Amino acid sequence: MLENLNTLKSNPNYKISRERKSNIIIMEFIGDISDEIYKEIWITSANLANEYHANKFILDQTGIGKVNFKSRSWAVLIFFPSLKKRLGTNVAGAVITSKQLIHKSGVQYLMQAFKKFTGYQVNISPSYQEAIEWLGSFD
C-alpha cells in the first residue's frame, strides 16, 4: 500500500495518517459514522494539517458506512468555510470513493460543495498511488 506512513489518530470509525514523503493527511472513514465522530474526523484532520503544515488530503471512503445527511451538511455549511480560513487557499484533496452508489452520490455532493465554498482542487482517484500522483502536481 503506502510507505512512509504514520498513523496520527485512530478510532474504530476512522484512521488519520500522514504520508511523510509528500506530507499528505489521509482520512480513512470506517463503517457507520455518527454525527459526533464525523465532526471529530474533519476537525482533527484540520488540526493535524496545521500542525504538520500539510495542504494535501486523501479521503479514503472505500470502507465508509452510513453517514447522516446532517453531518454532511455541517461539513459543507460550517466546516468547509472555516477550513479555508485556517489553511488558506492552496489546498488540494483526492477522494477514493466507496463502490456503493449511495456513497458515490454523497461524495459528489461533498466535492461540489468543497470546491464552491473553498475554491480548493478536488479529484476522484481510483487508488492511493493515483491520488498521490495527482496531489504531487500541487507542490
ABEGO torsion letter per residue (X at the ends): XBBGBBBABBBAABBBBBBAAAGBBBBBBBEBBBAAAAAAAAAAAAAAAAAAGBABBBBBAAABBBBBAAAAAAAAAAAAAAAAAAAEABBBBBBBBBABAAAAAAAAAAAAAAAAAAGBBBBBBABAAAAAAAAAAAX
